[in-house]
Structure formats: C-alpha cells, structure tokens
C-alpha cells in the first residue's frame, strides 16, 4: 500500500454552507487491474463482474449469453468466465483506439491457451511475436451482433487483451503488452488519478470505476471520475468533476443540483462531488459507464 498526501480537503455543503475538515492523508491501494493502463489513456472503465454479482445477489446479473465467440478456437466467453473487465481508450500522437482487458478464470484461460496452441497454421494467419507474447488475428462475434469482425488478441498476465479497431487494433494490443513488459509507471501512478479514486471511493472496494479526461457538462471541467459502490440493498454512484481551482468548483454547485436533482452535491477543493443512491436494481445501469 502507498501513502498519498492529498491537498487539505474542505467540504462545503450546499444546504447549510458549513465546512467539514477531513484527514489530509489517505492510503492508496494499487489494484491489480491498474497495471494494464498506460499513461496515454484518456478513458478507462473498470467493472468487477464477480463483485457486481455478489452485490446484486444475482449470479446471472450479466446474463448467460456469450460476451464474445471465437469460432476459429471454438470458444465462447460468458460473463461467469470473467473476473473483471477494463476498457481503455488510447490517445497518442501516433494513433488512438480502444482496447479491452478481460481477466478470466483459470479454467477459461487454460481452455483458450490450449486452443491457441492447437490452431491450424494453414487456415489462420500466423501470430505476431511481440515483447515475448503472441498476438493473434482472429474472427470474433461480439454479443448482440450477427456479423463477425477481425479482432486482435493476446494472452498476458492471466488476462485476454483484445481490440477490434480495424486500423489500430494491432497497435492497441501492443501498447498494453508494452505496459505489462516494461514495468514502467501506469496511469494510476499519477496523483490526480489517485485523488479521483479516493474522492469517489475512499474505501477503494467499488464494483466499478470510470475516468474520462475530456470536457464534461460543467464549463471549465475537463476531468470526470465515477465510482460505483454498494451498501446493504443500495447502489451508490459517486462522480467527481475536477476544476482548475476551488472557486470554479463552488460556482458549479447550483448547476449540479439542477442537473442531478436530489443528489448530494459538495465541493472538496477543486473537486465537485456528486453522490446518488439507488436501489440495487439500478446496478446494471450504473455499470454501463460514466
């Protein structure tokens, strides 16, 4: 665990205008899924499938249909095969694209590994060797789609790394493999990203976490984070919007109350924090993104 010193936090409640001081030091836990996220990511969406099923009390929360089917491997991946999923949108000078990381059960990883080793080299393109890993070009059918598309995939660190981007799919997968093999810093070594997680999920045990580094619905804010947690029979969605300074965050309180009617809206330094509580039935909706 890493100790991270945050700026002195001051919460302003919009109703009573009182000030609450909280501790300026919190523990940040580098979670296993964060190792896959390179610094050039502009959006990250993490969903823990198993924790979501536990929170909802519904083992079939994500259904039983295949998330994706790989006919050349004769393999289908279903929700119960997935531990967690991380979707990453990359933005770099050279290219941009989307890549997904699926942490799979050991049983499914073993099945895929055996199938890849048994591929008929005469019927598929030979895999590309990269950073000591193999990248395969295979036809994949995604959930809800009738047509198959070409996907690029690799197995690394007990996860399936996958991209469907026609122009940059190979580069997207290579970028994640570079991140794994280089042992360099990841996006969550950045203090702003750590603060975002601590602001929206201090316990760091949420079902999901999303972060986007782009303009939001509030003028002046180009950064949004969202954590989804649960307590008893409720699901809690907490969004954090980062502003250049504390005054701009405070100036957006009234607008936040209008947009998120009934939510708890507070500020903490340059952060605008919005918390909404729902019944557990709302969980699938909140897991769909920011």
N, C-alpha and C positions, 0 to 999 in steps of 0.2 A: 504494500500500500504506500502511496505517496502523499505526503502532506503538502497541501497547496494553500498558500496565503491569498485570501481574497481581499479585495478592497473593503473598507469598512462599510457594512451594509446598513442602510437606513430604510425602513419600510414606511411608506405613507399610506394610510388607509383613506379611501376617497370619501367615506361617510363621516368619520369622526376627525379626520386630519390629525391623528395622533402619530407619534413617532415611536417605533419599536426598534431597539438596537439588538442585533444578534451577533453571535460569535464570529470573529473575522478569520477563523481558521477552521477548515473542514477537510476531512480525509477524502481523497480522490482514489477510487479503485480502477486501475486499468483492466478492463474486461477483455476476455479472450477475443471477442469479435472485432475489437478496435484495431488489432494488428493488421487487418486486411485493408484498412482505409488509408490511402495515400494523402499527402498534403494537398494535392491538386484537386481533391474532391470538392464540388460545390453543392452537392446534396447527398445526404446519407439517410437511409431508412432502415432501422433495425427492428425486427419483430421476433420475439421468442415464442415459437409455436407451442412448445410444451407448457410454458408458464401460462400462456393465454388459455390453454385448455383447462389447466388447473383452476385458474381464476374464475372461469365461467362455469366450472362444474360440468362441462360438456366435452367429452373426449372427441366428439365429431364436430367441434366448432368450425373447422375449416372444410367440412365435408369429407367424402371418401373418394371423390374423383381424382384422377391423376393431375398433378400440377403440370407435369410435362411427360411426354412419351418419346422415347428414342428407339424407333423401330430397328435401326441397324444393330442395336445392342439387345433388342427385345426386352427393354426395361422401361418400367413406368415408375415415376417418383410420386408418392402420395403424401398428403400432409403429415401422416403419422411417421413417415420416414425422416422428417425434417426436425432438427433441434431448434435452429434459428435461421433466419434469412437476413442478409444485409444487401440492400440495393444501393448502388453508388453511381452517381453521375459525375463524370470526369470533365474537367475543363483545363486544357493546357494550350500552350502556344501552337503546338503541332496539330492537335486534334481534340475532339470531345466525343463522348459516348457514354453508354450505360453498361454496367456490368453487375451481375448478381453473384453473391456468395451464399451457398446453401450448406450449412453444417448438418451432416447426415448421421443417422445411426450407424454404428459399426457394422451391423448386418448389411445395410444397404451399400455402404462404402465397399465392403468386401465383394458384394454382388457386382457392382459396377467395375471394380478393379479387375475381376476375373473376366468380365465381358470384354473390357478394353484389350486385355492381353490376348483374347481369342479372336479378335477381329480378323477378317479375311482381307489381306493386303491387296488382293486382286479386285475387290469390289468397292473399296473406300480409298480416299486419299491418305497417304502415309502421314502420321503425326509429325508435327514440327517439334524438335527438341529445343527447349528454351530454359535457361537457368537450371538445368538438371531436371526439368519437368517436361511432360509431353502435352502438346496442345492438339486436340482432335477437331476436325471439321466434320460435323455430322448433321443429318436432317433431324429436326426436332419439331414435335407437335405440342404447342402450348395449350393450357386449359382454355376452353371456350373458343378455340379456333379450329377450323376444319382443315386448313392447308398446313403443310409442313414448311418450315423455313430452315435455312442453313444457320447452324449455331456453332460457336467455338467454345470448347470446354476443356478443362484440365482438372485433375485431382491434386490437391496440395493441402497439407496440414489438416487432414480429416475433413476436407470441405470440397464441394464441387464449385468451380469457378466457371461462370457461363456468361456469354454475351451473344446477342442476336444482331448486333449492328452490322449491316451489310458492308459499309465502308471501313469501319474501325474496330470490328469485333475482335480480330486477332490482336490488335494493339491494346484494346481494353483488357483482355485477359493477361497479356504480357505485363501491363502496368501493375496488376495485382500480384503477379508472380515476382516482379521486381521488388515490390514492397515486402513480400514474405522472405525472399532470399537475401535481401540487403541488410536486414536488421537495422534500418535507419528509422528515424522518428516517423510516427504516424500523425494523422490529423489531430488525435486526442492528446498529443504532447503539447498542443497549443493551449495556452492559458484561457483564451476566450471560449474554446470548445469545452474545456473542463468546467469553467464557470457556468456555461449554458446547461450542462447536465446537473451540476449541483444546485442551480437555481430552480430547475423544474422537477428534479427528483433527488432531493438531498440524501435519501436512503440508498439510491442507486440500485434499486431492485425492481425496476419497472418492467412491464410487459413489452414496451416498445419505446423507442427514442428516434425522433426525426430532427434533422437540422438542415436548413437551407440558407445559403449565403447569396441572397438576391433581394431585390426590393419587395417589401411587404405592403400590406394595406395601409400602413401608417407612414406618412411622409417623414422622411429622414431616417427610417429604419431599413437597413439592408441585411438584416440577420434575424432569423427566427428559429427557435428550437421548441420541440414539443415532446413531453414525456407522457406516457400512459401508465398509470398505476392502478392498483385496486385495493380496496379495504372492505372487509365483510362482503356485503352484496352490492357494493358500489364500484363504479369505474371512475377514475379521476383523470381528466385531461388538463395538463398544465402547459401553457405556452409562454415562452419568454421572447420578447422583442428587444433587441439591443439598439440603442440610440447613441449618437456621438457624445451626448452629455446628459446629465441628470435633468436639466430644465426641459429638454425636448421630450424626455420620457414622461415627466409630470404633465406637460402640456397635452399629452395624448390620452390622459386618463378619461376625460369626459367622452371622447370619441370611442374609446374602448368599451365604456359602459353602454353606449348605444349599439355598437356592433355586437357585443357579447352580452346581451340583455340577461340579467340575473346572475352573471358570473361574478366571482371575486376578482377585483382589479386593484393591483397595488403597484408601487414602484420600489425598486431597490437600486439606488444609484442610477446608472444609465439604462437599467432594465425595466421594462414594463411587463409585469407578471399577471397572467390571466388564468384563473383556475375555474373549471367547470366540473360538477359532479353529476353523474347519471346513474341509473340503474345498470346492472351488469349486462342487460340485454343490448346496451349501446356499444359494447366492446368491439364487435366486428367493424362498426362504422369508424371508431376512433383508430383502429389499426390500419386503416386504408391510407393514411398519410397525414401531412401537416394540416 
